[in-house]
Every structure is written in C-alpha cells, then in structure tokens.
Amino acid sequence: MGHNVIFVTGRSSIEGFLLSVFGGTTKIAVGENGGCLTFDTNEHVLLGNLEECKNAFKIIQSNIDNVKEKPVFPRMTEVVLERTFDLNIARKILTENNLNVGLSDSQYAFHINSSGIDKGTGFSKIMNKLNILRDDVIAIGDSATDIPLFKVAKTSIALGNASEQVKSEATMTVSANAGDGVLEALDKLAPKLSEL
C-alpha cells in the first residue's frame, strides 16, 4: 500500500534489519530498545553506551544473587538479563550508585540501557532523519518498553497479551496476541491506511 514499515524492537537492530530485508519492508531498524539504529548491514548509529551498561550489570550482579545475562544475539548498546531477580531492588542499587542507566522489563528479559534511551527516543531519530511526522506514525506493541514509542505516535495499538498498563497508554487495543494481534490491528487500520 506504499506505507513504510520500520521494526522497533528490544532485540538487536541487526535482527530487526534482517527481518526487514527478508520481509520486504523498509530496510531500517531501531533495536536494543532504542539504543541502536541500523540502516544497512554495516551502518549502525549507536545511541547508547555499552560500557556503562556492562558496568551497571557488574554492580547489580555483585549485590544481588542469581543475576545473569540472557543468551541473545550480541548487543552493541545494552545488556540483556534473565528475569531471575527483583527489578525494584536492582533499580534501587543503580540509583544508590548514581549510574547513568535505566533498567526496563520487556517481559522477555530485563534490559540495561543508557539513561534516556528507549524506543521513543530511538524512533524519534528516524523520524527526524526521514522527515516523518507524528501524525503519520502508527505503533503496535505489547510491552512496557513500547510505551515511549506509543508517545511519539499519533496512533498506538496494544496487543491482547499486553498488560493493563500498556493498554491504558495505547490509543486502541486488539484482543488477539502477538502476530495474530498485529494482523487484527492491521485489519482495523486498513480503511484508514487505504485513504492515505
């Protein structure tokens, strides 16, 4: 229909970029919860600082039992952790140590990102680069890490498997989960998309 589709994900931007290549969508990805933008196989813009995230990981790990990295596709700007410890205790430790990072929960993993880095800030860089207006952005998601992206989009859709908090931040919701929810969202949007 002539609309750009850009993957904005908590996974690596390389994974998002590969999905765009094989799926035939716009060959741009925002990965690592906004920390890394990928425009080509070797063209990455790093918005986050991996070293400060690794330092935060070491501090959390030395203060809380059972903190371990999640085996994921290698990251360039964030550290991904198993969901095996109390997130609020870890956040308190980060605050007490004046670390310039944030800790988020995607329901898939815990993510340590540089302060101020999220899907909204990452996608805003794409919007600026491509002159995309907020009114032209539709965001579809299911995680608390999608809320910052919802805030830069005129239309945001929470999938059925999203928490009540995520649903309350979206402009609309669908009942189906995951991929089926994306299809349901696109069906709801189809009349609007064909007008543009």
Backbone as JSON Lines, residues from 0, in Angstrom:
{"i":0,"aa":"M","n":[0.82,-1.21,0.0],"ca":[0.0,0.0,0.0],"c":[0.86,1.26,0.0]}
{"i":1,"aa":"G","n":[2.18,1.11,-0.04],"ca":[3.05,2.27,-0.12],"c":[3.43,2.87,1.21]}
{"i":2,"aa":"H","n":[3.14,2.19,2.32],"ca":[3.5,2.7,3.64],"c":[4.82,2.07,4.09]}
{"i":3,"aa":"N","n":[5.61,2.85,4.8],"ca":[6.86,2.33,5.36],"c":[6.58,1.53,6.62]}
{"i":4,"aa":"V","n":[7.25,0.4,6.75],"ca":[7.18,-0.42,7.96],"c":[8.59,-0.47,8.52]}
{"i":5,"aa":"I","n":[8.74,-0.02,9.75],"ca":[10.06,0.01,10.4],"c":[9.96,-0.76,11.71]}
{"i":6,"aa":"F","n":[10.82,-1.75,11.86],"ca":[10.85,-2.54,13.08],"c":[11.53,-1.76,14.19]}
{"i":7,"aa":"V","n":[10.83,-1.65,15.33],"ca":[11.37,-1.03,16.53],"c":[11.27,-2.1,17.6]}
{"i":8,"aa":"T","n":[12.4,-2.58,18.08],"ca":[12.4,-3.8,18.88],"c":[13.35,-3.75,20.06]}
{"i":9,"aa":"G","n":[13.11,-4.62,21.01],"ca":[14.04,-4.82,22.11],"c":[15.15,-5.78,21.71]}
{"i":10,"aa":"R","n":[14.97,-6.47,20.61],"ca":[16.01,-7.35,20.1],"c":[17.1,-6.49,19.45]}
{"i":11,"aa":"S","n":[18.13,-7.13,18.94],"ca":[19.19,-6.35,18.31],"c":[18.66,-5.69,17.04]}
{"i":12,"aa":"S","n":[19.23,-4.56,16.68],"ca":[18.8,-3.88,15.46],"c":[19.17,-4.71,14.23]}
{"i":13,"aa":"I","n":[20.19,-5.54,14.34],"ca":[20.57,-6.4,13.22],"c":[19.46,-7.41,12.96]}
{"i":14,"aa":"E","n":[18.88,-7.99,14.02],"ca":[17.76,-8.9,13.83],"c":[16.59,-8.18,13.16]}
{"i":15,"aa":"G","n":[16.29,-6.96,13.63],"ca":[15.21,-6.18,13.03],"c":[15.51,-5.86,11.58]}
{"i":16,"aa":"F","n":[16.76,-5.51,11.29],"ca":[17.16,-5.2,9.92],"c":[17.01,-6.43,9.03]}
{"i":17,"aa":"L","n":[17.44,-7.59,9.51],"ca":[17.3,-8.83,8.72],"c":[15.84,-9.16,8.46]}
{"i":18,"aa":"L","n":[14.99,-8.95,9.45],"ca":[13.55,-9.15,9.24],"c":[13.04,-8.23,8.13]}
{"i":19,"aa":"S","n":[13.53,-6.99,8.12],"ca":[13.09,-6.04,7.1],"c":[13.55,-6.47,5.71]}
{"i":20,"aa":"V","n":[14.76,-7.0,5.63],"ca":[15.28,-7.45,4.34],"c":[14.47,-8.63,3.83]}
{"i":21,"aa":"F","n":[14.32,-9.65,4.67],"ca":[13.62,-10.85,4.23],"c":[12.12,-10.65,4.13]}
{"i":22,"aa":"G","n":[11.58,-9.7,4.9],"ca":[10.14,-9.43,4.84],"c":[9.76,-8.41,3.79]}
{"i":23,"aa":"G","n":[10.75,-7.78,3.17],"ca":[10.46,-6.82,2.12],"c":[9.92,-5.49,2.63]}
{"i":24,"aa":"T","n":[10.22,-5.14,3.88],"ca":[9.75,-3.85,4.41],"c":[10.88,-2.82,4.31]}
{"i":25,"aa":"T","n":[10.66,-1.65,4.87],"ca":[11.67,-0.58,4.86],"c":[12.93,-1.09,5.55]}
{"i":26,"aa":"K","n":[14.05,-0.97,4.9],"ca":[15.29,-1.56,5.4],"c":[15.98,-0.64,6.41]}
{"i":27,"aa":"I","n":[15.27,-0.44,7.53],"ca":[15.75,0.36,8.66],"c":[15.24,-0.35,9.91]}
{"i":28,"aa":"A","n":[16.05,-0.38,10.95],"ca":[15.58,-0.96,12.21],"c":[16.08,-0.14,13.39]}
{"i":29,"aa":"V","n":[15.23,-0.07,14.4],"ca":[15.6,0.5,15.69],"c":[15.63,-0.68,16.65]}
{"i":30,"aa":"G","n":[16.8,-0.97,17.19],"ca":[16.92,-2.13,18.07],"c":[17.41,-1.76,19.44]}
{"i":31,"aa":"E","n":[17.54,-2.79,20.26],"ca":[18.09,-2.64,21.6],"c":[17.32,-1.6,22.4]}
{"i":32,"aa":"N","n":[15.99,-1.62,22.23],"ca":[15.1,-0.68,22.92],"c":[15.48,0.77,22.67]}
{"i":33,"aa":"G","n":[15.86,1.06,21.42],"ca":[16.17,2.43,21.02],"c":[17.64,2.77,21.04]}
{"i":34,"aa":"G","n":[18.49,1.87,21.49],"ca":[19.91,2.17,21.62],"c":[20.71,2.08,20.34]}
{"i":35,"aa":"C","n":[20.2,1.39,19.34],"ca":[20.96,1.19,18.1],"c":[20.04,1.31,16.89]}
{"i":36,"aa":"L","n":[20.44,2.13,15.93],"ca":[19.72,2.28,14.67],"c":[20.54,1.61,13.59]}
{"i":37,"aa":"T","n":[19.9,0.79,12.75],"ca":[20.61,0.13,11.66],"c":[19.97,0.53,10.34]}
{"i":38,"aa":"F","n":[20.84,1.02,9.43],"ca":[20.39,1.47,8.11],"c":[20.9,0.58,6.99]}
{"i":39,"aa":"D","n":[21.89,-0.25,7.28],"ca":[22.45,-1.17,6.3],"c":[23.27,-2.2,7.07]}
{"i":40,"aa":"T","n":[23.79,-3.2,6.37],"ca":[24.49,-4.29,7.05],"c":[25.62,-3.81,7.96]}
{"i":41,"aa":"N","n":[26.3,-2.75,7.59],"ca":[27.39,-2.24,8.41],"c":[27.21,-0.77,8.77]}
{"i":42,"aa":"E","n":[26.0,-0.28,8.71],"ca":[25.75,1.12,9.06],"c":[24.85,1.2,10.29]}
{"i":43,"aa":"H","n":[25.48,1.43,11.44],"ca":[24.78,1.5,12.71],"c":[25.05,2.84,13.37]}
{"i":44,"aa":"V","n":[24.03,3.39,13.99],"ca":[24.17,4.58,14.81],"c":[23.92,4.13,16.24]}
{"i":45,"aa":"L","n":[24.93,4.27,17.1],"ca":[24.82,3.83,18.48],"c":[24.43,5.01,19.36]}
{"i":46,"aa":"L","n":[23.24,4.92,19.94],"ca":[22.75,5.99,20.82],"c":[23.06,5.68,22.27]}
{"i":47,"aa":"G","n":[23.25,4.42,22.59],"ca":[23.56,4.01,23.96],"c":[25.04,3.72,24.12]}
{"i":48,"aa":"N","n":[25.44,3.55,25.37],"ca":[26.83,3.3,25.71],"c":[26.95,1.93,26.37]}
{"i":49,"aa":"L","n":[27.46,0.95,25.64],"ca":[27.56,-0.42,26.12],"c":[28.4,-0.53,27.38]}
{"i":50,"aa":"E","n":[29.5,0.21,27.45],"ca":[30.4,0.09,28.6],"c":[29.71,0.49,29.91]}
{"i":51,"aa":"E","n":[28.92,1.56,29.88],"ca":[28.24,1.95,31.12],"c":[27.17,0.93,31.5]}
{"i":52,"aa":"C","n":[26.57,0.27,30.52],"ca":[25.6,-0.78,30.8],"c":[26.28,-2.02,31.38]}
{"i":53,"aa":"K","n":[27.46,-2.36,30.84],"ca":[28.22,-3.5,31.38],"c":[28.65,-3.23,32.82]}
{"i":54,"aa":"N","n":[29.05,-2.0,33.1],"ca":[29.44,-1.62,34.46],"c":[28.25,-1.76,35.4]}
{"i":55,"aa":"A","n":[27.09,-1.31,34.98],"ca":[25.88,-1.43,35.8],"c":[25.56,-2.9,36.06]}
{"i":56,"aa":"F","n":[25.71,-3.73,35.04],"ca":[25.48,-5.17,35.19],"c":[26.38,-5.75,36.28]}
{"i":57,"aa":"K","n":[27.66,-5.4,36.25],"ca":[28.61,-5.92,37.25],"c":[28.22,-5.49,38.66]}
{"i":58,"aa":"I","n":[27.76,-4.25,38.8],"ca":[27.36,-3.76,40.12],"c":[26.1,-4.48,40.61]}
{"i":59,"aa":"I","n":[25.12,-4.65,39.72],"ca":[23.91,-5.38,40.11],"c":[24.27,-6.81,40.5]}
{"i":60,"aa":"Q","n":[25.09,-7.44,39.67],"ca":[25.46,-8.84,39.88],"c":[26.22,-9.03,41.2]}
{"i":61,"aa":"S","n":[27.01,-8.03,41.59],"ca":[27.77,-8.17,42.83],"c":[26.91,-7.91,44.07]}
{"i":62,"aa":"N","n":[25.7,-7.39,43.88],"ca":[24.83,-7.06,45.01],"c":[23.58,-7.93,45.12]}
{"i":63,"aa":"I","n":[23.24,-8.67,44.07],"ca":[22.02,-9.49,44.06],"c":[22.39,-10.88,43.55]}
{"i":64,"aa":"D","n":[21.84,-11.89,44.19],"ca":[22.07,-13.27,43.75],"c":[21.28,-13.56,42.47]}
{"i":65,"aa":"N","n":[21.79,-14.49,41.7],"ca":[21.1,-15.04,40.52],"c":[20.89,-14.02,39.4]}
{"i":66,"aa":"V","n":[21.8,-13.07,39.25],"ca":[21.75,-12.11,38.15],"c":[22.66,-12.64,37.05]}
{"i":67,"aa":"K","n":[22.07,-12.9,35.88],"ca":[22.89,-13.42,34.78],"c":[22.39,-12.89,33.45]}
{"i":68,"aa":"E","n":[23.32,-12.81,32.52],"ca":[22.97,-12.35,31.18],"c":[22.12,-13.39,30.47]}
{"i":69,"aa":"K","n":[21.23,-12.9,29.64],"ca":[20.4,-13.79,28.83],"c":[21.15,-14.06,27.52]}
{"i":70,"aa":"P","n":[21.18,-15.29,27.07],"ca":[21.86,-15.57,25.79],"c":[21.02,-15.02,24.63]}
{"i":71,"aa":"V","n":[21.52,-13.94,24.04],"ca":[20.81,-13.26,22.95],"c":[21.79,-12.93,21.84]}
{"i":72,"aa":"F","n":[21.27,-12.5,20.7],"ca":[22.1,-12.0,19.61],"c":[22.93,-10.85,20.18]}
{"i":73,"aa":"P","n":[24.22,-10.78,19.89],"ca":[25.09,-9.76,20.51],"c":[24.54,-8.33,20.4]}
{"i":74,"aa":"R","n":[24.71,-7.6,21.49],"ca":[24.24,-6.22,21.57],"c":[25.4,-5.25,21.46]}
{"i":75,"aa":"M","n":[25.11,-4.05,20.93],"ca":[26.11,-3.0,20.78],"c":[25.91,-1.88,21.79]}
{"i":76,"aa":"T","n":[24.72,-1.81,22.43],"ca":[24.45,-0.68,23.33],"c":[23.76,-1.05,24.63]}
{"i":77,"aa":"E","n":[23.38,-2.29,24.84],"ca":[22.65,-2.66,26.04],"c":[23.11,-4.01,26.57]}
{"i":78,"aa":"V","n":[22.72,-4.3,27.81],"ca":[22.94,-5.61,28.4],"c":[21.57,-6.21,28.68]}
{"i":79,"aa":"V","n":[21.39,-7.46,28.3],"ca":[20.11,-8.15,28.45],"c":[20.26,-9.22,29.52]}
{"i":80,"aa":"L","n":[19.35,-9.21,30.49],"ca":[19.45,-10.09,31.65],"c":[18.24,-11.02,31.74]}
{"i":81,"aa":"E","n":[18.48,-12.19,32.32],"ca":[17.38,-13.1,32.65],"c":[16.49,-12.43,33.68]}
{"i":82,"aa":"R","n":[15.21,-12.78,33.68],"ca":[14.24,-12.21,34.62],"c":[14.21,-13.04,35.9]}
{"i":83,"aa":"T","n":[15.35,-13.09,36.59],"ca":[15.52,-14.0,37.73],"c":[15.74,-13.28,39.06]}
{"i":84,"aa":"F","n":[15.51,-11.98,39.09],"ca":[15.76,-11.23,40.32],"c":[14.74,-10.1,40.43]}
{"i":85,"aa":"D","n":[14.72,-9.44,41.59],"ca":[13.77,-8.36,41.86],"c":[14.23,-7.08,41.16]}
{"i":86,"aa":"L","n":[13.44,-6.63,40.22],"ca":[13.78,-5.46,39.42],"c":[13.87,-4.19,40.27]}
{"i":87,"aa":"N","n":[12.97,-4.06,41.24],"ca":[12.97,-2.85,42.08],"c":[14.21,-2.76,42.95]}
{"i":88,"aa":"I","n":[14.69,-3.88,43.45],"ca":[15.93,-3.88,44.23],"c":[17.09,-3.44,43.34]}
{"i":89,"aa":"A","n":[17.13,-3.98,42.12],"ca":[18.21,-3.61,41.18],"c":[18.14,-2.12,40.85]}
{"i":90,"aa":"R","n":[16.96,-1.59,40.64],"ca":[16.82,-0.16,40.35],"c":[17.32,0.69,41.52]}
{"i":91,"aa":"K","n":[17.03,0.24,42.73],"ca":[17.5,0.96,43.91],"c":[19.03,0.98,43.96]}
{"i":92,"aa":"I","n":[19.65,-0.16,43.65],"ca":[21.12,-0.24,43.63],"c":[21.7,0.71,42.58]}
{"i":93,"aa":"L","n":[21.08,0.77,41.41],"ca":[21.55,1.67,40.36],"c":[21.47,3.13,40.82]}
{"i":94,"aa":"T","n":[20.37,3.48,41.49],"ca":[20.2,4.84,41.99],"c":[21.23,5.17,43.06]}
{"i":95,"aa":"E","n":[21.43,4.23,44.0],"ca":[22.4,4.45,45.08],"c":[23.82,4.63,44.54]}
{"i":96,"aa":"N","n":[24.12,4.02,43.4],"ca":[25.45,4.11,42.81],"c":[25.56,5.21,41.75]}
{"i":97,"aa":"N","n":[24.49,6.03,41.62],"ca":[24.48,7.14,40.67],"c":[24.88,6.72,39.26]}
{"i":98,"aa":"L","n":[24.35,5.58,38.81],"ca":[24.68,5.09,37.48],"c":[23.74,5.7,36.44]}
{"i":99,"aa":"N","n":[24.29,6.09,35.31],"ca":[23.54,6.77,34.27],"c":[22.9,5.76,33.31]}
{"i":100,"aa":"V","n":[22.1,4.85,33.9],"ca":[21.44,3.82,33.1],"c":[20.01,3.64,33.58]}
{"i":101,"aa":"G","n":[19.21,2.99,32.75],"ca":[17.86,2.61,33.12],"c":[17.72,1.11,33.04]}
{"i":102,"aa":"L","n":[16.77,0.58,33.77],"ca":[16.51,-0.86,33.79],"c":[15.04,-1.06,33.47]}
{"i":103,"aa":"S","n":[14.76,-1.78,32.38],"ca":[13.37,-1.98,31.96],"c":[13.06,-3.46,31.83]}
{"i":104,"aa":"D","n":[11.77,-3.76,31.81],"ca":[11.28,-5.14,31.72],"c":[10.41,-5.26,30.47]}
{"i":105,"aa":"S","n":[10.88,-6.06,29.51],"ca":[10.1,-6.26,28.28],"c":[9.2,-7.49,28.37]}
{"i":106,"aa":"Q","n":[9.17,-8.15,29.51],"ca":[8.5,-9.42,29.74],"c":[9.25,-10.59,29.1]}
{"i":107,"aa":"Y","n":[10.19,-10.3,28.25],"ca":[11.08,-11.29,27.65],"c":[12.38,-11.34,28.45]}
{"i":108,"aa":"A","n":[12.81,-10.17,28.92],"ca":[14.06,-10.02,29.64],"c":[14.06,-8.69,30.36]}
{"i":109,"aa":"F","n":[15.07,-8.5,31.23],"ca":[15.36,-7.19,31.78],"c":[16.45,-6.58,30.9]}
{"i":110,"aa":"H","n":[16.37,-5.27,30.66],"ca":[17.31,-4.59,29.78],"c":[17.97,-3.43,30.52]}
{"i":111,"aa":"I","n":[19.3,-3.37,30.44],"ca":[20.03,-2.21,30.95],"c":[20.39,-1.35,29.75]}
{"i":112,"aa":"N","n":[19.86,-0.13,29.75],"ca":[20.13,0.83,28.67],"c":[20.67,2.12,29.26]}
{"i":113,"aa":"S","n":[21.39,2.87,28.45],"ca":[21.85,4.19,28.88],"c":[20.64,5.05,29.23]}
{"i":114,"aa":"S","n":[20.82,5.94,30.18],"ca":[19.73,6.81,30.6],"c":[19.2,7.61,29.42]}
{"i":115,"aa":"G","n":[17.88,7.72,29.33],"ca":[17.25,8.48,28.25],"c":[17.09,7.72,26.95]}
{"i":116,"aa":"I","n":[17.57,6.49,26.9],"ca":[17.44,5.68,25.69],"c":[16.22,4.77,25.83]}
{"i":117,"aa":"D","n":[15.32,4.86,24.87],"ca":[14.16,3.98,24.82],"c":[13.66,3.95,23.38]}
{"i":118,"aa":"K","n":[12.64,3.17,23.13],"ca":[12.14,3.02,21.76],"c":[11.64,4.36,21.2]}
{"i":119,"aa":"G","n":[11.11,5.21,22.05],"ca":[10.64,6.51,21.59],"c":[11.77,7.41,21.14]}
{"i":120,"aa":"T","n":[12.85,7.49,21.92],"ca":[13.97,8.34,21.52],"c":[14.66,7.78,20.28]}
{"i":121,"aa":"G","n":[14.8,6.45,20.21],"ca":[15.41,5.85,19.03],"c":[14.6,6.12,17.78]}
{"i":122,"aa":"F","n":[13.28,5.91,17.86],"ca":[12.45,6.13,16.67],"c":[12.35,7.61,16.32]}
{"i":123,"aa":"S","n":[12.43,8.48,17.32],"ca":[12.42,9.93,17.03],"c":[13.59,10.32,16.13]}
{"i":124,"aa":"K","n":[14.73,9.68,16.31],"ca":[15.89,9.94,15.44],"c":[15.56,9.56,14.0]}
{"i":125,"aa":"I","n":[14.86,8.45,13.81],"ca":[14.44,8.02,12.47],"c":[13.44,9.03,11.9]}
{"i":126,"aa":"M","n":[12.51,9.47,12.74],"ca":[11.52,10.45,12.28],"c":[12.22,11.72,11.79]}
{"i":127,"aa":"N","n":[13.21,12.19,12.55],"ca":[13.93,13.4,12.14],"c":[14.7,13.17,10.84]}
{"i":128,"aa":"K","n":[15.38,12.05,10.74],"ca":[16.19,11.75,9.55],"c":[15.34,11.65,8.28]}
{"i":129,"aa":"L","n":[14.15,11.05,8.41],"ca":[13.3,10.81,7.24],"c":[12.15,11.81,7.12]}
{"i":130,"aa":"N","n":[12.14,12.85,7.98],"ca":[11.06,13.86,7.97],"c":[9.68,13.22,8.12]}
{"i":131,"aa":"I","n":[9.57,12.29,9.07],"ca":[8.29,11.64,9.36],"c":[7.58,12.45,10.43]}
{"i":132,"aa":"L","n":[6.31,12.75,10.19],"ca":[5.51,13.5,11.15],"c":[4.84,12.54,12.13]}
{"i":133,"aa":"R","n":[4.63,13.01,13.35],"ca":[3.95,12.21,14.38],"c":[2.6,11.71,13.88]}
{"i":134,"aa":"D","n":[1.88,12.56,13.13],"ca":[0.56,12.19,12.63],"c":[0.61,11.0,11.67]}
{"i":135,"aa":"D","n":[1.77,10.7,11.13],"ca":[1.91,9.6,10.17],"c":[2.43,8.32,10.81]}
{"i":136,"aa":"V","n":[2.62,8.33,12.14],"ca":[3.2,7.17,12.81],"c":[2.12,6.33,13.5]}
{"i":137,"aa":"I","n":[2.18,5.03,13.24],"ca":[1.33,4.05,13.91],"c":[2.27,3.07,14.59]}
{"i":138,"aa":"A","n":[2.11,2.89,15.9],"ca":[2.95,1.97,16.66],"c":[2.1,0.81,17.17]}
{"i":139,"aa":"I","n":[2.63,-0.39,17.05],"ca":[1.95,-1.58,17.54],"c":[2.9,-2.28,18.51]}
{"i":140,"aa":"G","n":[2.43,-2.58,19.73],"ca":[3.31,-3.22,20.7],"c":[2.57,-3.92,21.81]}
{"i":141,"aa":"D","n":[3.35,-4.6,22.67],"ca":[2.75,-5.36,23.76],"c":[3.52,-5.27,25.08]}
{"i":142,"aa":"S","n":[4.57,-4.48,25.12],"ca":[5.45,-4.45,26.29],"c":[5.52,-3.04,26.86]}
{"i":143,"aa":"A","n":[5.88,-2.96,28.15],"ca":[6.09,-1.65,28.76],"c":[7.17,-0.87,28.03]}
{"i":144,"aa":"T","n":[8.1,-1.58,27.37],"ca":[9.15,-0.89,26.62],"c":[8.59,-0.23,25.35]}
{"i":145,"aa":"D","n":[7.33,-0.54,25.0],"ca":[6.69,0.09,23.84],"c":[6.0,1.41,24.19]}
{"i":146,"aa":"I","n":[5.79,1.68,25.46],"ca":[5.08,2.89,25.86],"c":[5.78,4.16,25.36]}
{"i":147,"aa":"P","n":[7.11,4.3,25.47],"ca":[7.75,5.5,24.91],"c":[7.53,5.64,23.39]}
{"i":148,"aa":"L","n":[7.45,4.53,22.69],"ca":[7.16,4.57,21.25],"c":[5.72,5.03,21.02]}
{"i":149,"aa":"F","n":[4.79,4.55,21.85],"ca":[3.4,4.98,21.74],"c":[3.29,6.5,21.86]}
{"i":150,"aa":"K","n":[4.15,7.09,22.7],"ca":[4.06,8.53,22.96],"c":[4.51,9.38,21.76]}
{"i":151,"aa":"V","n":[5.31,8.82,20.84],"ca":[5.71,9.58,19.66],"c":[4.82,9.3,18.46]}
{"i":152,"aa":"A","n":[3.86,8.38,18.62],"ca":[2.97,8.01,17.52],"c":[1.59,8.62,17.73]}
{"i":153,"aa":"K","n":[0.96,9.03,16.65],"ca":[-0.42,9.53,16.77],"c":[-1.35,8.38,17.12]}
{"i":154,"aa":"T","n":[-1.12,7.23,16.49],"ca":[-1.95,6.05,16.72],"c":[-1.08,4.95,17.32]}
{"i":155,"aa":"S","n":[-1.53,4.4,18.43],"ca":[-0.8,3.31,19.06],"c":[-1.77,2.19,19.4]}
{"i":156,"aa":"I","n":[-1.32,0.97,19.18],"ca":[-2.18,-0.19,19.37],"c":[-1.5,-1.2,20.29]}
{"i":157,"aa":"A","n":[-2.17,-1.53,21.38],"ca":[-1.68,-2.55,22.3],"c":[-2.29,-3.89,21.92]}
{"i":158,"aa":"L","n":[-1.45,-4.9,21.87],"ca":[-1.91,-6.25,21.54],"c":[-2.61,-6.88,22.75]}
{"i":159,"aa":"G","n":[-3.35,-7.94,22.5],"ca":[-4.14,-8.6,23.54],"c":[-3.32,-9.1,24.71]}
{"i":160,"aa":"N","n":[-2.07,-9.49,24.46],"ca":[-1.22,-10.02,25.53],"c":[-0.51,-8.91,26.31]}
{"i":161,"aa":"A","n":[-0.77,-7.66,26.01],"ca":[-0.15,-6.54,26.73],"c":[-0.77,-6.42,28.13]}
{"i":162,"aa":"S","n":[0.01,-5.86,29.05],"ca":[-0.51,-5.62,30.4],"c":[-1.54,-4.49,30.36]}
{"i":163,"aa":"E","n":[-2.28,-4.36,31.45],"ca":[-3.28,-3.29,31.53],"c":[-2.6,-1.92,31.45]}
{"i":164,"aa":"Q","n":[-1.4,-1.79,32.02],"ca":[-0.67,-0.53,31.96],"c":[-0.37,-0.16,30.51]}
{"i":165,"aa":"V","n":[0.1,-1.11,29.72],"ca":[0.42,-0.85,28.32],"c":[-0.86,-0.51,27.55]}
{"i":166,"aa":"K","n":[-1.9,-1.26,27.79],"ca":[-3.18,-1.0,27.11],"c":[-3.71,0.4,27.42]}
{"i":167,"aa":"S","n":[-3.51,0.85,28.67],"ca":[-4.02,2.18,29.06],"c":[-3.26,3.3,28.36]}
{"i":168,"aa":"E","n":[-2.04,3.03,27.88],"ca":[-1.23,4.04,27.2],"c":[-1.48,4.08,25.69]}
{"i":169,"aa":"A","n":[-2.17,3.07,25.17],"ca":[-2.41,2.99,23.72],"c":[-3.68,3.72,23.34]}
{"i":170,"aa":"T","n":[-3.76,4.15,22.08],"ca":[-4.98,4.8,21.61],"c":[-6.05,3.78,21.22]}
{"i":171,"aa":"M","n":[-5.63,2.52,21.01],"ca":[-6.6,1.45,20.76],"c":[-5.97,0.12,21.16]}
{"i":172,"aa":"T","n":[-6.82,-0.88,21.33],"ca":[-6.33,-2.22,21.67],"c":[-6.98,-3.24,20.75]}
{"i":173,"aa":"V","n":[-6.36,-4.4,20.67],"ca":[-6.94,-5.53,19.96],"c":[-6.97,-6.7,20.93]}
{"i":174,"aa":"S","n":[-7.76,-7.71,20.61],"ca":[-7.91,-8.83,21.55],"c":[-6.9,-9.94,21.29]}
{"i":175,"aa":"A","n":[-6.44,-10.1,20.07],"ca":[-5.52,-11.19,19.74],"c":[-4.1,-10.88,20.23]}
{"i":176,"aa":"N","n":[-3.33,-11.94,20.42],"ca":[-1.97,-11.82,20.93],"c":[-0.94,-11.89,19.82]}
{"i":177,"aa":"A","n":[0.23,-11.32,20.1],"ca":[1.43,-11.47,19.26],"c":[1.12,-11.24,17.78]}
{"i":178,"aa":"G","n":[1.56,-12.14,16.91],"ca":[1.39,-11.98,15.46],"c":[-0.06,-11.88,15.03]}
{"i":179,"aa":"D","n":[-0.94,-12.68,15.65],"ca":[-2.37,-12.59,15.34],"c":[-2.91,-11.21,15.71]}
{"i":180,"aa":"G","n":[-2.37,-10.64,16.78],"ca":[-2.79,-9.3,17.19],"c":[-2.36,-8.24,16.19]}
{"i":181,"aa":"V","n":[-1.16,-8.4,15.62],"ca":[-0.7,-7.47,14.59],"c":[-1.64,-7.54,13.39]}
{"i":182,"aa":"L","n":[-2.02,-8.75,12.98],"ca":[-2.95,-8.9,11.86],"c":[-4.3,-8.25,12.18]}
{"i":183,"aa":"E","n":[-4.79,-8.45,13.4],"ca":[-6.06,-7.83,13.81],"c":[-5.93,-6.31,13.77]}
{"i":184,"aa":"A","n":[-4.8,-5.79,14.25],"ca":[-4.58,-4.34,14.24],"c":[-4.57,-3.81,12.81]}
{"i":185,"aa":"L","n":[-3.87,-4.5,11.93],"ca":[-3.81,-4.06,10.53],"c":[-5.19,-4.12,9.87]}
{"i":186,"aa":"D","n":[-5.99,-5.12,10.21],"ca":[-7.36,-5.18,9.68],"c":[-8.18,-3.98,10.14]}
{"i":187,"aa":"K","n":[-8.01,-3.6,11.41],"ca":[-8.74,-2.44,11.94],"c":[-8.27,-1.15,11.25]}
{"i":188,"aa":"L","n":[-6.98,-1.09,10.93],"ca":[-6.41,0.12,10.34],"c":[-6.58,0.19,8.82]}
{"i":189,"aa":"A","n":[-6.9,-0.93,8.19],"ca":[-6.92,-0.99,6.71],"c":[-7.73,0.13,6.06]}
{"i":190,"aa":"P","n":[-8.95,0.42,6.52],"ca":[-9.7,1.52,5.86],"c":[-8.97,2.85,5.95]}
{"i":191,"aa":"K","n":[-8.37,3.13,7.08],"ca":[-7.64,4.38,7.28],"c":[-6.39,4.41,6.4]}
{"i":192,"aa":"L","n":[-5.67,3.29,6.33],"ca":[-4.44,3.23,5.55],"c":[-4.69,3.39,4.06]}
{"i":193,"aa":"S","n":[-5.82,2.89,3.58],"ca":[-6.11,2.98,2.15],"c":[-6.48,4.41,1.74]}
{"i":194,"aa":"E","n":[-6.88,5.22,2.73],"ca":[-7.22,6.63,2.44],"c":[-5.96,7.47,2.23]}
{"i":195,"aa":"L","n":[-4.83,7.07,2.83],"ca":[-3.64,7.89,2.82],"c":[-2.88,7.81,1.51]}
